[in-house]
Amino acid sequence: MKFFPEFALFAGALVLAASAVAQPITVADVKYEETSVVNGSTLQLNGAGVRYKAVFKVYTAGLYLEKKASTAQDVAGVRGPKRLSITMLREIDSAELGKLFSRGMEDNMDRAAFSKLIPGVLRMSQVFSEHKKLQAGDQFMIDWIPGTGTVITVKGKPQGEPFKEPEFFNALMGIWLGNAPADWKLKDALLGKPA
């Protein structure tokens, strides 16, 4: 049998092209697609990871942006739509989750800035408390849509009016990307840093 080097090069190029096709990333059995569409814009997965509380896996999170970002400042600087998608890995009391989010925002802001956001924080806590419990597999998303605001979607349904202030979305992102994040390993994962 005669060997054609051109064929080997062609076959190698096909293998590389196939591997370059966007593959979903699986984190704790939760699939995160390589792209997500928010308000007509296609965003790419920046990173995904697991939120641990002690030794327990609580939820997975995936961050979608228009372009890759490796620092919290880069994420804040992205002008277009953004999405944080969260899938629960265990049952949690929704009111407790709302309180944890409020505390996470407060821990990553100065008091004056946080006090300006208190009406939004109270409304967000109310959104979660109305759901009583989130079960393993339940999903919620936090989207930033320029010109609209922050939209929180729980189990596929948008919750109330958007939160208009850009500061509110950035304060929410502080829970995961701030100087005192909920989970350092998750922060690194969302920013696309290797484990």
C-alpha positions in Angstrom: 0.0 0.0 0.0 1.4 3.4 -1.0 1.5 6.2 1.7 0.6 9.7 0.7 1.9 12.4 3.1 -0.8 14.8 1.8 -3.5 12.4 3.1 -1.9 12.3 6.6 -1.8 16.1 6.7 -5.4 16.2 5.5 -6.5 13.6 8.1 -4.6 15.5 10.8 -6.3 18.8 9.9 -9.7 17.1 10.0 -9.0 15.8 13.6 -7.9 19.3 14.7 -11.0 20.9 13.1 -13.3 18.4 14.8 -11.7 19.1 18.2 -12.1 22.8 17.7 -15.9 22.5 17.4 -17.5 23.9 20.5 -18.0 21.1 23.1 -20.0 21.5 26.2 -18.1 21.5 29.5 -19.4 19.2 32.2 -19.0 20.3 35.8 -20.3 17.9 38.5 -22.6 16.3 35.9 -24.0 19.7 34.8 -23.4 20.6 31.2 -22.4 24.1 30.2 -22.6 24.8 26.5 -19.7 26.7 25.0 -22.1 29.6 24.0 -25.3 31.1 25.3 -27.6 33.7 23.7 -28.7 36.7 25.8 -30.9 39.3 24.3 -29.8 38.3 20.8 -26.1 38.3 21.6 -24.0 35.1 21.5 -21.8 34.9 24.6 -19.0 32.5 25.2 -18.4 30.5 28.3 -15.6 32.2 30.3 -15.4 29.5 32.9 -17.4 27.2 35.1 -17.0 25.5 38.5 -18.5 24.2 41.7 -19.4 26.1 44.9 -18.4 24.1 47.9 -19.6 24.7 51.5 -17.3 22.8 53.7 -17.0 19.5 51.8 -20.4 19.6 50.2 -21.1 20.6 46.6 -23.9 23.3 46.7 -24.2 24.4 43.1 -22.3 24.8 39.8 -21.9 28.2 38.1 -20.9 29.2 34.6 -20.1 32.7 33.5 -20.8 33.8 29.9 -19.4 37.0 28.4 -18.9 38.5 24.9 -15.1 38.1 25.2 -12.8 36.3 27.6 -12.0 38.0 30.9 -9.4 36.8 33.4 -10.0 39.3 36.2 -13.0 40.7 38.0 -12.1 44.1 36.6 -12.1 42.7 33.1 -15.6 41.2 33.7 -16.9 44.5 35.0 -15.4 46.3 32.0 -17.2 44.1 29.4 -19.9 46.4 27.9 -22.3 43.9 26.4 -24.7 41.3 27.9 -23.4 38.9 30.6 -24.8 35.8 32.2 -24.2 33.8 35.3 -25.9 30.5 35.1 -26.3 28.5 38.4 -27.6 24.9 38.8 -28.3 23.6 42.2 -26.6 20.3 43.3 -28.5 19.9 46.6 -31.7 21.2 48.1 -31.5 24.6 49.7 -33.9 26.9 51.4 -34.4 29.8 49.0 -34.7 32.4 51.7 -31.4 31.3 53.1 -29.8 31.5 49.7 -31.2 35.1 49.3 -29.6 36.0 52.7 -26.3 34.4 51.7 -26.3 36.5 48.5 -27.1 39.7 50.4 -24.2 39.0 52.8 -21.9 38.2 49.9 -22.7 41.5 48.3 -22.2 43.4 51.6 -18.8 41.6 52.2 -17.5 42.8 48.9 -18.6 46.5 49.0 -18.0 49.5 51.2 -21.0 50.4 53.4 -22.0 53.6 51.6 -22.2 51.8 48.2 -24.1 48.8 49.7 -26.6 51.1 51.5 -27.6 52.6 48.1 -28.5 49.1 46.9 -30.5 48.0 49.9 -33.9 48.3 48.1 -32.7 46.1 45.3 -31.1 43.6 47.8 -34.4 43.4 49.7 -36.3 42.8 46.4 -33.8 40.1 45.4 -34.2 38.3 48.7 -38.0 38.4 48.2 -37.6 36.8 44.8 -35.8 33.9 46.3 -37.9 33.5 49.4 -41.1 33.2 47.2 -39.6 30.0 45.8 -39.4 28.3 49.2 -36.9 25.7 48.2 -34.5 25.1 45.3 -34.0 21.4 44.5 -31.0 19.7 43.0 -31.2 20.3 39.3 -33.1 23.6 39.6 -31.4 26.4 37.6 -31.4 30.2 37.9 -29.7 32.8 35.8 -28.5 36.3 36.5 -28.3 38.3 33.2 -27.0 41.8 32.6 -28.8 43.3 29.6 -27.6 46.8 28.6 -30.4 49.3 28.5 -32.7 46.9 30.5 -30.8 46.0 33.7 -30.3 42.8 35.7 -32.8 40.1 35.0 -33.1 37.2 37.4 -34.6 34.0 36.0 -35.6 31.2 38.3 -36.6 27.8 36.8 -37.0 29.4 33.3 -39.2 32.3 34.5 -38.0 35.9 34.7 -38.7 37.3 38.2 -40.4 40.7 38.4 -39.0 43.9 36.9 -35.3 44.2 36.0 -32.9 45.8 38.5 -32.0 48.9 36.5 -28.7 50.0 38.2 -25.5 48.6 36.6 -24.0 48.7 40.2 -26.5 46.1 41.2 -25.2 43.5 38.7 -21.6 44.3 39.6 -22.4 43.9 43.3 -24.0 40.6 42.6 -20.9 39.5 40.7 -18.9 40.5 43.7 -20.4 37.5 45.5 -18.3 35.2 43.2 -15.6 37.5 41.9 -15.0 40.0 44.6 -12.1 40.4 47.1 -13.9 38.1 49.6 -15.6 35.6 47.2 -18.0 32.9 48.4 -15.5 30.3 47.1 -11.9 31.1 45.9 -11.7 28.0 43.7 -15.0 28.9 42.0 -13.8 32.4 41.5 -10.7 31.1 39.7 -12.8 28.7 37.6 -15.3 31.4 36.5 -12.3 33.5 35.4 -11.0 30.6 33.3 -8.0 29.9 35.4 -6.8 26.2 35.5 -7.6 24.3 38.7 
